[in-house]
Amino acid sequence: MTSSESKRVARRDFIFAAIAIAAGLTVTGASLLQLTPRDEPQRVAQAQTTPHDQSDKTNTPADSKPGGTRPTTPPPQPARPDADAQNKGAKPALPPAPAEKSATPIDAK
């Protein structure tokens, strides 16, 4: 590449960069103009709560006691019943776990 060609390429790159910067500043200015406050008040949507019926205590959780365990209503059932319960006919909630698969060790080369 000759000196005049490299100057022409550099000038073309400079003009392209200047156009890109000008376009960016134009978009930024247009965005800032849209953000300026207007004379009309803005309306903010707020959630409205509905009053709850205090007489319905059947769906409320049990009260907790400070320092105690967390109350659960109803108490949780184990996924796998103990042996006595299984003898009486209780079925486990989960299927039995698959057996672990083991392969032969990899021989060193």
Buried (B, 14 or more C-beta within 10 A) or exposed (E): EEEEEEEEEEEEEEEEEEEEEEEEEEEEEEEEEEEEEEEEEEEEEEEEEEEEEEEEEEEEEEEEEEEEEEEEEEEEEEEBBEEEEEEEEBEEEEEEEEEEEEEEEEEEE
